[in-house]
Amino acid sequence: MKLGLQIPDFTWPGGPAELGATLAKVARTADDAGFEFIGVMDHLFQIRSVGSDKREMLEAYTTLGYLAGHTSRAKLLAIVTGAPYRFPGMLAKIVTSLDVLSSGRAWLGIGAAWNESEARALGIPFPPLAERFERLEETIQICLQMWSEEEGAFEGKHYQLARTLNSPQSLSRPHPPILIGGMGERKTLRLVARYAQACNLFPTPELPRKLEVLRAHCEAEGRDYDGILKTSMFNFDVGPSGEKIGPTIGMLRRLANQGIQVAIGSVKDVHTIKPLEIIGEKVIPAVAAF
C-alpha cells in the first residue's frame, strides 16, 4: 500500500499572508517523506464537513501548479475535479500544462460534482445529475482525444469542439492517468471501468461490495480489473508525537485487506509539519508491504 496527501483546508496560523509559505513547506515535506500523491479538493467554498464556508479555499489547479514548483516526485491531482466547473477543452489544456511543468506528474482526478450551492453562488451552470454524468463522460472523451494524435472536431450532445489541437502535448503517455471519484454503482463505477486508470472510494462498510460491482463492470467493458488502481479517502491522525501510529497502521491494513492500494487523505495538523515527518518515518515504510 502507498499513501497520498490531500490538503482540504488552508485556514492556518498566519492567515493568507503566510499561506503560500506554509503550503510550500507542507508540500516539500510530503514529497520528501514519500507520499505517492499530493492533491487538493476542487471546491470554491470550504465544505461543511471541514468547516465554515468562509474559511480559506484556494482554486485547485492554480494551487497544483504552485505545488508542482515545490515538489519533484509526488503525483499531483485534484480530488476530484468537478466536471461542470470548466469547459472540457480548457480542462485538457490545464492538466496538460500541469503535466508538462511537473515533468509528467499530473493526473486527472474527476467526478460529476455535487456542490450546487457553491456553483450557483459563483454563476457556474449546474445541470441535473443525469446531465452532469453525460457531461462528465463527454469531458473524459474530449480529454482523451486531445491527448491523442487526433486533432479533428468533437461533436457531442453537450460539447462541440471545432479542433482538438493540444500543443504542447502531455509528457505522460499515452495520457495523464484518469482517476474517477465516487461510488455510484450504475454510472460512476461503469465510467471507471470504461475510461479510468484509478477509482477513488470512501472507506465505508460498503467498500468491498463496491469493488465487486467495479469488477462486474470491468468484465462487461473488457477491462482488466487488476489494472485499475483502487484508492480510498482516509483521515490520518498519528497524534502530535506519534501516539496513534499503531491504530493508524491497523486501519490501513484493514483497507489493504479489502483491496485498497492507495489511501489518500488529510493529515491532522498538517501545517505543523511534524505529523508528515512521523508518517514518512513510521507509517509509509510499515504499510509498504501490505
N, C-alpha and C positions, 0 to 999 in steps of 0.2 A: 504494500500500500504506500501511496505517496500523499503528501499534504499540499493544500493550496490555501492561500490567504485571501479572504475577501475583506475589503475595507468599506463597511457600510455607513460609518459615522465619521464626521470631520469636526465635531464640536470638541475641541481640545483646549487645554490651557494656552493662553496667549492669543486666542481668537484668530480671526482671519489674517492678521499681520504676521503671525508665526506659523500659519497653517502649511504653507509651502515648505518651509524648512523641516517641520515635523514630519510631513508626508514623505519627503525625500529620505529622511533618516529611517523611517519605518520601512520604506521600500528597499533601501540598501541592506538593511539588517535582514529582512526576509529573504532577499536574494542570496546573501552570503550564508544564511542559515540552512538553505537547501529546500525552501518551498518550491514546489514544481510550478505553481501558478500564482499570479497576483492579479486580483480582479476587483472591480468596483460595481456597484449597482447602477442601473440605468434609470435613475429617478430624478425628478425635477424638484420635488419637495421631499423632506425626510418622511419616511413611512412610520405609521403608527406603532408598529412593533418595536421600533428603535427609540422613538421619542416625538416631541412636538414637531409639527410641520415647519416651524420657524427655525429649527436647528439647521446648521450649515449643510448644504448639499451641493457638491460640485458636479458639473456636466461630465458625463462618463468618458467620452473619447478625448476631450481636452486633457482630462486627468491621466488617461492611459498614455497619451503622448508624453506628458511630463514624466510619468513613471518609466517610460522607455529610456529616457535620458539619464535615469538614476539607477538603472539595473543593467545586467549583462547576460543573464541566463534564464530567468523565470519567464514562462509564457504569460502573455498579457491578454485579458479579455474582460468584456462586460458580462456580468452575471445577473440578468441577461438583457441584451438589447430589446427594447420594446419595438417590434416591427413597425407599428404605425407612426413612430416618432420621427422617422427620416425617410425621404424618398429612397427607394432601393438602389438606384444608380449612385446616388451620393453616399449611401452606406458602404457600397462596394469600394468606392474611392477612399473613404475614410479608413476602412480596415486595411486596404492595400497600402495606404500611406503609413499606417502604424506598422505593418509588416516590414516594409522597406526600411523605415527608420529604426526599427528594433532589430535589424539583421535576421528577419524571418521568425519572430517570436509571437506574432499576432494570431489569435483565434477569433472566430466569430461566434460569440455566445448570443443566442437569440430566442425569443418567445413571442407569443401573441399579445402580450401586455395585459395588465389588469387594472391599473390605477386610473380610472376615468376622471377622478376629481382633479388630479394634477394636470392631465392633458387638457381638460376643459378650461382650467384656470389660465393656462398659457396659450389658449387658442389653437390647440392641436386637434384635428378631427379624430374622433374616437368612435368608429363604427361598431355595430353589434358584434357579438362574439363570433358568430358564424362567418361574417365578412372579415373579421380580423384574422381568422385562420386561413381564409383564402388569400388574403394579402401576405400573410406570413409565408405561405408556400410560394407565391409568386416572387416574393423578395429573395428567398433562397435560390430559386431558379435563375433570377436575374444576376445575383452574385456569382453563381456558378458559371453562367455564360460569360460574364465579364472577366472571370478568372481563367477562361479557356482561350483558344485561338480564334473563336468566333466573335466577330465584331459587327455582325449584322443587326437587324432590328429585333425587338422583342415585342410581341403582341399578346398581351394577357387580358383577362377580364377587367382588372383594375389598373394595370400599368401598361403603358405603351412607350417604348424607347426607340428612337429613330436609329441609334447606333450605339453599340455597347463597347466602344473603344475604351481600353484601360491601359494607360501608359504613364508611369512605369508599371510593369506587371508585378504581381506579388513575388516575393522571393520564395515563399513556401509553395512547393509544387506537389501535386497538381493545383492546390489552392490552400489558403489558410484553413485549418480544420474547423468544422462546424460543430458546435455544441448546442443542443436544443434543450431548453429548460421547461419542466412541467411534468405532471403525472397523469394527464388525461389519457384514458385508455383508447378511445376511438380515434382521436385526431393527433394529439401530441406525440404519443409513442409510435403511431404509424409514420409520422413525418420523420422521427428519429430513424426508424428502420429504412426509410426511403432515401434519406439525404445525409444523415449526420455521422460524424465520427465519434460523437460522445453524447451521452444524455446527462441531465442534472436533475436529481430527485431529492425529495425530503426524507429524512430518516424516521418515517412513521412506521407503525406496525404493518402497514400495507405494502411496505417496500418489497418483500420477496414476491408477492403476487404481481406487483407492477413489473418486476423484471421478467416474470413468466409471460405476461402479456407482451412485453417487448420481444421476447423470444418468438412468440407466435407471429407477431408482425414481421419479424426478420425472415421467418420461414415463408410467409406469404410473398414477401418482396424479393426473395432470393438473396438475402444478405447473410453474411456470417455474423451470428450473434456475438461470438467471441471477439470479433473485430471492432466492436463498439465499446468505447471506454465508458465505464459506469462510474459516475461521480455523484456525490451526495453533499448536501449542505451540512454544516457542523458548527457548533459553538465551542471554541477552545477556551478552557479556563483551567490553567495549570496552577493557579494561585500565585501570590506575589513572589514567593520564593520556591515555587515548585511543589507545594504541599499536595497538589491534586494531580500529580503526574500519573500515579498508579490508576486511579479511576478513569482518567482521560485515555490512557492506553487501553484499558479494558473496554471502554465504549467503542474505540476504533477497531479493536479486534472483532467485536460483535458485528460491526458494519462490514468488515472484510469478509467475515464468515457468511454474510448474506449476499456477497458478490460485488461489493463496492470496492473500486480500485483506487479512487482518489477522494479524500474528504476535503472539502473546500469550505472555509468559514471564517467568521470573525474571531478575533483574539481579544479577550477581555483586557482592558487597559493597555491596548496596543501602543499607545503614544508614549508609554513609559519605557518601551523597548525591551525591558528585562524579560517579559513573557516570551517574546520572539526568540531571544537568545536561549531560554530554557527549552523551548520546543525544538530548536535546532540542535541543541546538545543532547537532549534526553529522549524526546518523543520521535523525531524523524528517524533516527537510527533504529529505535525499538520496533517501529511499525513497518520498516522496510521489508522484513521477512514475512509479513502477513500475506 
